Amino acid sequence: MGYIAYRGFASIRIKSRRHALDGVVCYAICGGLMLYLYLDESGDLGFDFVNKKPSEHFTIAVLAVKGHDNNRAIASAVRMTIRRKLRSLRAGAAELKGHSTPLEVKKYFYRKVAAAYFSICSITFNKRRTFQFLAVDKERIYNFIARLVLEKVDLADTKVRVILTVDKSKTTPGIRDFNALILAQLKSRLDPHIPLEIIHKSSHEAPQLQAVDLFAWGIFRRYEREDNEWRREFSGKIVFDGLYDG
């Protein structure tokens, strides 16, 4: 268990835990393969605690997948879970969602992907204690937290290519600002010869975004409701779980 302090934009206390798999840190066991990153969030960026009922916390998580086969396995597991489990419960259901997918369906999905090599990094921040002065600049808050999470993704053994896929929900100016910030950060950590790409897609186009949505929701619930039931299922894949509370 470690504690890391950040200074500058705001003070931060992050609590982290790393998990080992057969004596090797699990995010470093597939060196030399293409790295796929998927970023999504859980909670909301509302700050009106008087007139509305926003969430107390906001979580951004990154799913890091090394290698085409593992990436394809996660996409296939999402589709299989929807086809075999979700549609039998709700006719017409087309997507896995953290807030609405039943726990037993989430567990089925995880059993299908547990053998794949991937890792999860996340940061959750307490909205009542941070960023009140930036309540009207939600894009800046989102981009700042996303940058902090991506700093925790291990890139040391990345040799081929990095593709970051983000849910397509931003405006064109928002996409431009996000890409500029994140590209600068990731490029500073990568060999200049390694190609880097950011893609904004819907979760229908990139099923792996549905997977990271499930994981982000499980981590969010731990902080928001002290509900650890779903997170406990995939905790062995979490290499960083940070709390930003000012």
Buried (B, 14 or more C-beta within 10 A) or exposed (E): EEEEEBEEEBEBEBEBEBEEBEEEEBBBEBEEBBBBBBBBBBBBBBBEEEEEEBBBBBBBBBBBBBBEEBBBBBBBBBEBBBEEBBEEEEEEBEBBEBEEBEEEBBBBBBEBBEEBBBBBBBBBBBBBEBBEEBEEEBBBBBBBBBBBBBBBBBBEBBEEBBBBBBBBEBEEEBBEBBBEBBBEBBEEBBEEEBEBEBEBBEBEEBBBBBBBBBBBBBBBBBBBEEEBEBBEBBBBBBBBBBBBBE
